[in-house]
Amino acid sequence: MGGKKAKNKGQLITVHQSPVSRSRAVVALGPIRVPAAIGRSGRSSRKREGDGATPIAEMKLLGGFVRGGRLPALQSPLPLTRIRKDMLWCDAPRHPAYNRLVRAPFKASHEEMYRTDGLYDVCLVLDWNIRSRARYRGSAIFFHLIRPGYEPTAGCVAVSVKDMRRLLPHLRKGTRIRVL
């Protein structure tokens, strides 16, 4: 057991942009390779709020959210919190709760976590502009589920339900995701 824990401590997921489309990518974890969607603007080393780009960076997984009843029997050592209808994510750069989970009612600009489209049925939080926040540097950079046809995201990394199920058992708090 001790060897397995040490082995996973430096775990790394890489996200390689597709040479064919700037909004498509391949997510790799060890021998696992799965297709993904990234931001509609591709990648950026100068991520800004609303630019539609996925940040070129190495980000740690902090935890995640699941929509109860939608995907039973998910297995992961990553801490996963059940999404409630009042959960929102503040994306208003001038608000003190910028890039934080907040509760409804909330007047400032935000994203709903309890979505009807299924994108956040599994939503993993990446440490982009969270532990050290800066206004307008980007918010709500998640690793979540894909739209049909691998449509681009607003800056997140997204995979299919089947591929998320393959990856989840290997993910834990602190797993690093490197967007190249």
C-alpha positions as CSV (number, residue, x, y, z in Angstrom):
1,M,0.0,0.0,0.0
2,G,2.7,2.5,0.9
3,G,4.3,2.1,-2.6
4,K,1.0,2.8,-4.3
5,K,0.5,6.0,-2.3
6,A,4.0,7.3,-3.1
7,K,3.5,6.4,-6.8
8,N,0.3,8.5,-6.9
9,K,1.7,11.5,-5.1
10,G,3.2,13.0,-8.2
11,Q,0.4,11.9,-10.5
12,L,0.1,14.0,-13.7
13,I,-2.6,14.3,-16.3
14,T,-1.6,16.0,-19.5
15,V,-3.9,17.8,-21.9
16,H,-2.4,18.1,-25.4
17,Q,-4.2,20.4,-27.9
18,S,-5.2,18.6,-31.2
19,P,-3.2,19.6,-34.3
20,V,-6.6,19.5,-36.2
21,S,-8.7,21.8,-34.0
22,R,-7.7,24.4,-31.4
23,S,-10.8,23.5,-29.3
24,R,-10.0,19.7,-29.2
25,A,-7.5,17.9,-27.1
26,V,-6.2,14.5,-25.8
27,V,-6.2,13.9,-22.1
28,A,-3.5,11.4,-21.0
29,L,-3.1,9.7,-17.6
30,G,-0.5,7.0,-17.8
31,P,-1.6,4.6,-20.5
32,I,-5.1,6.1,-20.7
33,R,-5.7,8.4,-23.6
34,V,-9.1,10.0,-24.2
35,P,-10.5,12.7,-26.5
36,A,-11.5,16.0,-24.9
37,A,-12.8,19.5,-25.7
38,I,-11.1,22.6,-24.5
39,G,-11.9,26.3,-24.8
40,R,-13.5,27.7,-27.9
41,S,-10.4,30.0,-28.3
42,G,-8.0,27.2,-27.8
43,R,-5.3,27.6,-25.1
44,S,-3.7,30.8,-23.7
45,S,-0.8,31.6,-21.5
46,R,-2.6,34.9,-20.7
47,K,-6.0,33.7,-19.6
48,R,-8.6,36.4,-19.0
49,E,-12.2,36.3,-17.8
50,G,-14.5,35.5,-20.6
51,D,-11.8,34.9,-23.3
52,G,-13.0,31.4,-24.0
53,A,-9.4,30.0,-23.6
54,T,-8.1,27.1,-21.6
55,P,-5.1,28.3,-19.5
56,I,-1.7,26.8,-20.4
57,A,-0.7,25.9,-16.9
58,E,-0.3,23.1,-14.4
59,M,-3.2,23.1,-12.0
60,K,-4.0,20.8,-9.1
61,L,-7.3,19.1,-8.6
62,L,-8.9,20.5,-5.4
63,G,-12.1,18.4,-5.3
64,G,-15.2,18.2,-7.2
65,F,-19.0,18.1,-7.4
66,V,-21.5,15.4,-8.6
67,R,-25.1,15.7,-9.4
68,G,-26.9,13.1,-7.3
69,G,-29.0,10.5,-9.0
70,R,-27.6,11.1,-12.4
71,L,-24.5,8.9,-12.4
72,P,-24.7,6.2,-9.8
73,A,-21.8,4.3,-8.4
74,L,-19.0,6.8,-9.2
75,Q,-15.7,5.7,-7.6
76,S,-12.9,8.1,-6.8
77,P,-10.6,8.9,-4.0
78,L,-11.1,12.6,-4.9
79,P,-13.5,14.4,-2.4
80,L,-16.8,14.8,-4.3
81,T,-19.7,17.0,-3.0
82,R,-23.2,16.5,-4.0
83,I,-24.5,19.5,-6.0
84,R,-27.6,21.3,-4.6
85,K,-29.9,23.6,-6.5
86,D,-28.7,26.7,-4.5
87,M,-25.0,26.2,-5.5
88,L,-23.5,28.8,-7.8
89,W,-20.0,29.8,-8.9
90,C,-19.2,33.5,-8.8
91,D,-17.7,34.8,-12.1
92,A,-17.9,38.5,-11.3
93,P,-14.3,39.8,-11.2
94,R,-15.1,42.8,-8.9
95,H,-17.1,40.7,-6.4
96,P,-15.3,39.6,-3.2
97,A,-16.5,36.0,-3.9
98,Y,-14.9,36.0,-7.4
99,N,-14.1,32.4,-8.5
100,R,-15.7,30.9,-5.4
101,L,-18.7,28.7,-4.7
102,V,-21.6,30.8,-3.5
103,R,-25.2,30.2,-2.6
104,A,-28.4,31.5,-4.1
105,P,-29.9,34.0,-4.0
106,F,-26.8,35.8,-5.4
107,K,-27.1,38.9,-7.5
108,A,-23.6,39.2,-9.0
109,S,-22.7,37.3,-12.2
110,H,-22.5,33.5,-11.7
111,E,-22.7,30.0,-13.1
112,E,-25.3,27.6,-11.9
113,M,-23.7,24.3,-10.7
114,Y,-27.0,22.4,-10.8
115,R,-27.3,22.4,-14.6
116,T,-30.0,20.7,-16.6
117,D,-27.6,19.9,-19.6
118,G,-25.5,17.4,-17.6
119,L,-22.1,19.1,-18.0
120,Y,-21.6,19.4,-14.3
121,D,-23.0,16.0,-13.4
122,V,-19.3,15.5,-12.6
123,C,-17.4,18.7,-12.2
124,L,-13.9,18.7,-10.9
125,V,-12.4,22.0,-9.6
126,L,-8.9,22.9,-10.9
127,D,-6.8,25.3,-9.0
128,W,-6.8,28.1,-11.5
129,N,-6.9,31.5,-9.9
130,I,-8.4,30.0,-6.7
131,R,-5.8,29.8,-4.0
132,S,-4.2,33.0,-5.3
133,R,-6.9,35.0,-7.0
134,A,-6.5,38.0,-9.3
135,R,-9.4,39.9,-10.8
136,Y,-10.1,39.2,-14.4
137,R,-7.7,36.3,-14.6
138,G,-10.4,33.7,-15.2
139,S,-12.9,31.8,-13.1
140,A,-14.7,28.4,-13.1
141,I,-11.9,26.4,-14.8
142,F,-13.2,22.9,-14.3
143,F,-12.7,19.4,-15.6
144,H,-16.2,18.3,-16.5
145,L,-18.4,16.4,-18.9
146,I,-18.6,17.0,-22.6
147,R,-21.3,18.5,-24.8
148,P,-22.5,16.3,-27.7
149,G,-20.1,16.4,-30.6
150,Y,-17.2,17.6,-28.4
151,E,-18.4,21.2,-28.7
152,P,-15.8,23.7,-27.3
153,T,-16.0,24.8,-23.6
154,A,-15.7,28.3,-22.2
155,G,-12.2,27.4,-21.0
156,C,-12.6,24.1,-19.2
157,V,-11.4,20.6,-20.1
158,A,-14.3,18.2,-20.9
159,V,-14.5,14.5,-21.5
160,S,-17.3,12.0,-22.1
161,V,-19.1,10.2,-19.2
162,K,-17.5,6.9,-20.2
163,D,-14.0,8.5,-20.1
164,M,-14.6,10.4,-16.9
165,R,-15.6,7.0,-15.3
166,R,-12.3,5.6,-16.5
167,L,-10.3,8.5,-15.0
168,L,-12.1,9.1,-11.7
169,P,-10.7,6.0,-9.8
170,H,-7.2,7.4,-10.4
171,L,-7.8,11.0,-9.3
172,R,-7.2,12.4,-5.9
173,K,-6.8,15.8,-4.3
174,G,-3.5,17.2,-5.6
175,T,-3.5,15.3,-8.9
176,R,-1.9,17.7,-11.3
177,I,-3.4,18.6,-14.7
178,R,-1.0,20.1,-17.1
179,V,-2.4,21.9,-20.2
180,L,0.4,22.0,-22.8
